[in-house]
Amino acid sequence: MLSLIIGQVSHAQSIVNIIPKPQEITYGEGLFQFDQQTTISFKNCSVKDVNLFIKQLRQASHYPMMEKRQSSNTIEFILDKKLDLPSDEAYQLDVSAKKVTVKAKTTHGLFNASQSLRQLLPAAIETTNRAANESTWSIPAVAIKDYPRYHWRGYMKDVSRTFYTINTVKKYLDAMALYKMNIFHWHLTDDQGWRIEIKKYPKLTAENATVFHRTEKQPAERSGFYTQEQIKEVVQYAKERNITIVPEIDVPGHSWPTILAYPALGVNKNSYPNHIFPFVSSWGYWGNQFTPNTLDPTKEATYQFLDDVFTEIASLFPGSYIHFGGDEVRHDLWEKESHVKDFMKQHQIADVKALQSYFVQRVSAIIVQKGKKPIGWNDILADAKNLPKSTAIMSWLGEEAIKEATKDGFKAVATPASHLYFDITQADRNDGTMTDLAYPQINSLKRVYDFDPSNGLTTVEDQLVLGVQGNMWSAIAQDIKDMNVQNFPRLLAVAEIGWASKSKKDYAEFCRRLDANLPRLDSMGIDYYHTGGYIAGSWKSDDIKEEYSTLTFDVTKKIYDNGRAQAGFFFLEGKNFLEIDAVQLLQDGRVIDEDGHHALADKFRGTNKIKPFYYNFTVRDYNPNAKYEIKARVRGAGGVDSKGNFTFNLSPTLPFNKTEKR
């Protein structure tokens, strides 16, 4: 009998794979089975409060899920403001073989409960193209009491360095909702493009401020901007998914498009080149990644411009916070200008750090005047004693940045690059994935999961931590598939950091639940990182000669749709680099595309140049029955003592349609 009980509990636990981990779970016996007669009912609430879940279940299961109160074979949603729950986002979920009961104090809680139900159901719920009765629609008997550790459970998408359509943004909001993430930080402006329509300043969305220059040979979809109507559409879409959008207008640095559009706002007259370009081209134009101009902190015209911009931003985004950046400002540019020195002397501003604080105070006041709360990167703490406490801090410069903010009484969001930046390698810098902004660490899934925002904080300081956020900068990973592989599954670890109790976190147990969630991501058309990255082969000394010869790799399994393909040659060890003269993509022995540039597969993995050891192709007429090969003309440079990885990746033309099979 004991073995039977243990077996039943183990079976239930193997089915309950909710991410983030619920606070309390009690396992029951049996299953609640959905069928054609299953109904839904509501008390003090209505179907609109959980409409997304009900609509999704109806479409996937093909069951009518009629609204009808009955004693069994039903899901009952109850809104009870007197429930003894510690958070407005909390919920209770009770599942027996007879009935499902959902209780919460607020509609936010009901929504979170519906996403737990979504995860208890088969992964087939994530798609609508399955035949009726293909999946068994049941959930285990279980009682859950659940609530979040932090209110701010965020994800940041940078759409300046690479623009993404609202459909891509919506797909991410879908994934965030599933894992109970509730803050979408939208990085709308940076040096690589201004991405939001501001009606008072139409030049901000002119071609030279929103479209990568033709000489950069960037795919057209990587450029653009959102109209205000599109912004409103996304804001509403997020609201329906219990997600608040925090818009970011990054000032006074990272403002290249603004200065191109309105040169008088710049601190100097530098406007070369007179267009935007991808991040990796910065070194070619400027000698580094930082712009040679900033907004002028001494001009009243600058503050009038920002007042006008934030007026429109505030009207578009109903959330509490507006992010104004404030990071990586080149203060040396200010020190060179005589009019800035005169201004500082006139206003008794001691140094450029204090001038930055002056700017931050002015901008924070503007945002407060709009009825919003200001938030900026922790660079703005350079003159913390003069910074208004109403300004929240997004702590990115290491774990210590959280302590730095909270010890001085500032509210903070924990988002350290040391753990939660997703443009950083997650396993191996030689696996071909599009990573690496020259950070020293590897942000592995375990490193992400083990991060604790409260580490080293006093109780008082911990109370000032708003929450946690993962950030994705689109400087290197530009194609949607590459971006997805960088974000997933690490984003699920961030979701758990923000929700689960510190004492209940367990990495091995998280990985078990994660494995069960990967088919769900497959059903959603979301690619994610696998061990080995994009590695599709290798070379060693026996494979090459000192004179040019051909290296051949079978990439049939790596090609599964039309789209952009990329082959990479990563030198690992030996005395001799690999010299590459041209690379061809073949379909059944026939060349279908070729990249003829010359390159060296060497040890360089930095950011400050376009990596020449990547070769690019286009698959236009995919044939699932064909054999695909890469043929590379190569030689060992000065010898054949060489070993390396060959990588290959396809980014489908239609994103979120097909994922790479494993």
N, C-alpha and C positions, 0 to 999 in steps of 0.2 A: 504493500500500500504506500509506504514512504517513497519507494522508487517511482510509483505512478504519480504521486503528488509532485515530486521533483521534476519529473518529465513534463507534466502539464505546465508548471511554472517556466521551465526552460523553453518550452515551445512558445509560450506567450512572449517571453523576453526576446526570442529570436524574431518575432513578428513586429514588436514595438520598437521601431528604429527612428524615432522622432529626433530631428535636429532643429533647434537646440534642445539639449536634454531637459526634460521636464523636472520641476523641483521635487514632486512627490508622485510616485506610481505605486499602485496596489494592483496586483494581478488577480484576475478572476478565472472562471472556468467557462469554456465554450466560446462561441463566436456569435456576433450579430450578423445575420445574413440578409443582405438587400435582395429584393425581388420586385416584381411588377406591382405588388400591393403595398410596398413600403411608402409611408407618408411622412410629411413634415408638418410641424405645428409650432405656434409661437405664443408666448405669453409676455406681455408688456414690450414686445418688439415686433418686427415684421420681416418678411422675406428679403427686403432691400438691405437689411443689416448683414446678411450672409449670402447675398444674391450671387456673388462670384462663385462661391463654392457650390451652391445648388445648381447653378447653370452648368458648371463644369461637370458635376456628377451626372446630371441629366444627359448631357451631350455624349459623355464617354460610355455610360452604362446603357443608355437608351431606355432607362426606366422613367416613368412619368413623374414620380415623386410629387404626387398631388398634395395640396395643402389641406390637411384634414386631421382633426384631433381624434386619436384612438389610443387604446390602452396598451397595445403591443404593435410590434413591427413599425415603429415610428421613430423619428428623431425630433425631440422637443427642445426648442431654444427658449431659454428663460432669462429675461433681464430683471435682476433683483438688486436694487441700489443698496440694500441693507446687508448684502452678503459680507461675511467676515473674510475679506481678502485684502492683502497688503498693497495692492496696486490697481489703478484703473485699467491696466492691461491684463489683469489676472483673469483666470477662468477655472471652472471645474467641469470635468468631463467624466460622466459615468456611463459605461457600456456594459450591458448584460446581453444574454442571448435573446432577451425579450424586447429591449428598448435602449435607445441612446438619449441621454439627457445632458444638455449643455447649459451651464449657468455662468453668468458674468454680471458685474456691476455696471459695465458700460458696453457700448457697441464695439469699442476697441477690443475688449475682452472676448466678445462673441466672435469677432473676426479672427483673433488668435486661435481660439478653439477650433474654428472651421479649418484653419491651416494644419492643425494637429490631426483632425479627421482626414484631411487630404493626404497627409503622410501615412496614416494608418491604412489607407486604401491602396490597391495595386498601382504600380507606376503607369498603368494604362489610363488612369484618370488624366494624365498630362497630355493626352492626345485625343483627337476626335475622329481619327480615321480607322478605328477598329470596328469590327463587326459586333453586333449585339451578342452577349453571352460568351464572348471570347475569353473574358477574365472572370474569375470568381470574385464577386463583389461582397466581401465580408471584412469585418474588423474584429480583433480579439476583445474578449471581455476584460475591461481594465478601468480603473478609477484613477484620474489624474487631477492633481491640484497644482496649478502652475502660475508663475509670475516671473517677470524679468528682474535681473540684478541691476541693470542700468536702463535709464530711459533712452539714451542716445545709442542706437545700434546702427551704425552708418556705413555707407560705402560712397566713395568719391570717384566720379568718372570725369576725366579730363577730355573735353571735346574741343579744346583749342588746338593742341598739338596735332590732333587728328579729329576731324569732324565725323560724327556718327548721326544717322538719321533718327527721327523720333521712333521709328519701329524698333531700332536696336535699343534705344533707351527704354522703351516699353518692355522689351524682353527682359531687361535687367530688373525692372520694377516687378515683373512677374516672379522672377527668381528670389528677389529680396522678400517679397510678401510670403512666399512659401516657407522661408526660414526666419520669419518674424523680424526681419530687419526693417526699421521704420524711418531712417533718415537717408535721403539721397542728396549728397553734396554734389552740385552741378558746377564744375569748374568751367565757366563760360568764356573767360577771356584770359589771354596770356600773349606772349610774344609771337606765337604762331597763328593767331587769328582771333578776331572778335566775332562771337557766334550768336549774338542775340540782337534783334531789331530794337533800336531806340529811335522812336519817331522824331524826337527833337533834333537828333544828330544823325541824319541819313548817311553821311559819309563813313560812319563806322562800319556799315555793311557794304561799302563799295568793294569793287573787285580786288584792289590792292590790299585790302584789310581782311578779306575773307577767302580768297582763292590763291592757292599756291602757284607761284610763277611757272610759266610753261617750261622754263629751262630745268625745273626740278623733276619733270616727267613723272609727276604723281598722278595716280588714278583720280578721276574727277570726283568720285564719291568721298574722297578725303577732305574736300573743301566745301564751304557753304556756311549758312547761318540759319537760325530758327526765326520765323516770323512770330509776332506776338500771338497770333491765333494758334500757332503750333505750340507755343509755350503754354497757353491756357489749356490746350488739349492734354498735354502731358501732366500738368498740375492736377487736372481733374482725374486723369487716369491713376496718378499716384494716390490721390485722396481716397479713391475707391479701394485701394489696397493698403490703407492704413499707413501711408508713407507721406512724410513731410519733405518738401524740397527746400534745401538751403542753397540759394544761388550765390556764386562767387564772381565778383568783379575785382580782378587783381590789380591793386595800385599801391604805391606810385611806380614801383618797378614792374617788370613784365608787362609793359604797356605799349609795346611797339606799334600795334595797329592803331591805337588811339593817336599816337604822335604822327603817324603817316597821314591819318585823316585830318587831324587838327594840329599842325606843327607848332602853332603859337603856345600850345600847352606844354611843350618840351622845355627841359631845363637848359638845353643847348640847341644848336641848329643841325645836329647830326641826323640825317634821315636816309642814310645809305644802308642797304638798297631800298628803293622806294616800293617795296612789296614784301609780303610775308613769304616765308619759306620753312621747310621742315626743320625740326630741332637739330638734326645731325649736320645740317649745313651751316650752323652758327659759326663754327670755328673757321670755316672758309671765308666768311664775310667779316667776322669781328675778331677772330683770334681766340675766342672763348665762347662760352654759352650765354654770357650776360650781355644785355643790350647796352649800347653806348649812349643811351639817352633815357631819361625818366620823366615822369610828370614833374612839373616845377612846384615845389612845396611853398614857394614864396609868392606865387601869383594868386590873386583873388579869382581870376578867371578859371583856375584849376578847381577851386572849391565850388564855384557856380556850376561848372560842368558836372562835377560829381553830385551836386545837389539835384540837378536835373535828371541825371541818369538814375540815381537811387529813388527818385520820385516814381519813375516808370517801373523800376524793379519792384519797389514796394507794392505797387498796385497789381503786379502780375503774380506775386508769390505771397500767399496768405500766411505762411509760417512765421515763427517768431524771429528767426535769425536771418541776417544778411552778412555774408562773408566778404571782407574787403581786402584779403590777401595780406600785403605788407611784408612779404618775404623777399630775401635776396636783393635788397636795394643796393645799388652801387653808390655808396656815399662818396667815393672818391670823385665822382662826376660833379657832385655838389661843391666839393672843396675847391674845384678848379674855376668856379664861376665867381667873378667879382661881385655881381649883383646879389648872389646868395650870401656871400660874406658880409656885404653891407646890410642885408636884411637881418642876419643873425646879430650883428652888432647893434642895430637899431632896436631889436626886440629882446636884447640881452639873452640870447640863446648861446649857451656855452660851446657846443660842438655839434657835429652833424648827427650824432645819436640823439641829442636833445631836439634837433630839428625834425628828425624822424618822429619823435614823440609828439612834437607840435602838430605835425601832419596827421598822425593817428588820432590825436584828440579832436582835431577839426572834423575828420571824417566820421569818427564815432558819434560826435554830436549831431552830424547831419543824419546819420542812420537812426539815432534815437528820436530825432524830430519827425521821422516818418512813422513812428510808432513801432519800431523794430529794435532788436537787440544786436549790437555789433559783435562780430567774431573775426579774429585774424590769426595768422600763423604766429608761432611763438617768437619769431624774429622781432616782433613789436615790443617785446619785454626788455629791449636794450636799455630803456629808461623807465623801468617799472614804477618807480616812485611817483612819476608824473602821469602815469596811465590811469584813466578812470576805471574803477573796479567793475563798472557795468559792461566793460569789454571782455568777452570770453576769449579763451586762448585755445587754439588748435595746436597741440604739442607734438611736433614732428621731429625735432632735433634730438633723438635719443630718448631712452627711458627717463633720464634725469630731467628732461624738459617738463614732465608732468609735475614733478616735485617743485621745479623752479616756478611754475605758475601757481600752484595751489598754496605754497608756503607764503606767498604774498597776498593771498586772499582772492585770487582770480578763479573763476570757474574754468574748467579745462576739459577738452576732449582728447583722449589718449589715442594718438595715431602715429607712433614713432616709426620712422623709416627703418630703424634697426630691427623691427619685427613685422610691421604691417604695411609695407610698401610692396605692391604686387608686380611692379616692373623690375624687380630684383629676382635673380635666379633662385629657383626653389629646390634645385638638386645638383645640377652639374652645368658649368659654363660651357661645356663642350657638347651639349646635347642638341644644339641647333635651335632651341626655343628662343624667341625674340626678347632678350633680356639684357640687363646689365648697364646701369648708369655709373659704373666704376665704384659701386659700394663694396666694402671689403667682405661683408658677410653673405651667407646663403640663408635666405628666408624660407627655410623648409616648412612643410606642413606642421611638423612637431614644434618648431621654433615659434610659429604663429600661435598654435594652440596653447603652448605653455606660457605665453605672455599674460601677465596679470597687471591691470592698470593700477591696482592699489599697492603694488610692491614698493616698500620703503616709505609709505605715507603714514602720517599720523591719522587718528580717527577723524579729526577736524578736516585735515587735508583731503582725506578720502571722500568726505561728504561733498566736496567741491568738484569731484570728477563727474561730469555729465554722462560720460560713457566712452565708447570705443568705436574706432572707424578704420576700415581698410581702404587704401588709396591705390588707384590705378592711373599712372601717368602714361599717356599714349605717344611718348617720344620714339620708342623703339618698336614696341608691339603695335602695329597700325592695322593690319588686317583683323577682321572680327574674330576669326578662328584663333589667331595668335593671342588676341586679347582674352578670349574665353579661357584658353589654356593657362594663361597667367593668373586669372582670377579664380578658377575652379580647380581643385576643391578648397583652396585656401579661404575663400569667402565664407564657406560653411563653418570653418574654425572660428572666424571672427564673430559669426552669429552666435556661436556657443559661448565665446568669451563674454559677450554682452548680455547674455540671458542667464546662463546656468550659474548656480552657486559655486563659489570658489572651491569649497570643500567637496563638491560632488563631481568635479571634473576628473576625467580619467582618460588619458590619451589612447590606450589600447582599446578601451570600450568605445570611445568615439570612433576609432577606425573601423570597428565592427559595424556600427550604425552607418558610417560613411559608405562602406562597401555596399550596404543595402540600398543606399540612396543614389548610387551611380546609375543604375538603370532608369531612375526617375529623370536624371539629367539627360540621359540618352533620349528618353521620350520627349523631352522638351527641346531637343536639337541643340544641346549645349555641349561643346567639346570641353574636355578637362585634361589635366596633366596625367600622364602615365609614366611609370618608371622607364627611363631610357629616352624620354622626350621624343625628338624626331629622328633619332638614330636609325638608319636603314642599312648600314653596312660599315665596313672599315677597310683600311689598307695597311699593309705592313711592307717590310723591305722586299720580300719575295714578289710583291705585286707590281713593283715599279722598276724602271731602268734609268740609266743616266741620260739616255737619249729619249726623245718623245715616243710614247707608246700609249695604248688605250686601256683605261680602266672602265669596266662595265659593271653596273649595278642593276639588279631587277627591282623595279619600284611598282610592280603591278598591284600589290596589296595597298600601296600608299595612294593610289589614284582611284577615286570613287565617284567623281563628278567633274563637270566642267569648272574651271576656275584658274586662279593664279597658283603656280607651283614654284617652289624654291629648293634648289639643291645647295648643300653647304659642305665645305671641306675644312675640317677642324684638325690641325696638326696637334698631336699630343706629346710625342717624345721622339728623341733621336737627334742625330747631328745634322740632318738635312731636311729643310723644308720641302714641301711639294709645290712644284711650279705647274700651273694650269694654263693651258693656251686656249682652250675652247671646250664647251660642253654642249652635247646634243640630247634631246629627248626624242625617243623613238617609240612608235606604236607598231607592233608586229613587224619590226625590222625597218620601218620607214621613218625617216626623220620628220617630225611634225613641228619642232621648234628648235631654235639654237640660240645660245648666248655666246658670242665670240670674244668677249673681253678677256684680257690676260690678267692673271692674279697669282698671288703666292699664299698658300695655306701656311700661316705662321702662328705665332703665339699671341698675337694682338687680339685682345677682347675688349678694348676700351670703347668709349662712345664717340670720341672726337674725330671720327671720320667714318664715311660709309664703308662698311665691311666688304672688301673686294672678293672675299672667298665665298660669297653667295652668288649663285647663278639663277636667273629668273626665266620662267617659261609660262606659256598659256596653253591650257587644255581646252579645246573648243568643241570637239566632237567625241565626247567620251563614249567608249565602247566597253561595256562590262565584261565582254568575252575576249578582249584583246590582251596582249602582253606588252607591258611598258618597261622600257629600259632607259637608263642614263649611260651615255658613253662620254668619257672625258679624256681629252688629249693631255697627258701629264708626263712629267719627268722628275726625278730627284734632283734637287738643286745642289750640284757639287758632290753627289753621292746618293746612295740608296738607303741610308740608315734613317728610316722614317716610319712613323706609325701615326695613324689618325682615324677620326670618325668621319663617315659620310652620312649626311643628314638629308632628309627629304620631307617636304610638307606641302600639302595642297590646301588652299583656302577656297572653298566653293564660291561660285559667283553669287548664288542665292544663299545668304546666311541663315542659320538655324533650320535648314532644310534637311541636310544629311550630316551625320557625324562620322568620323573616321572609325572604321571597324577594327577591333583588336582580336 
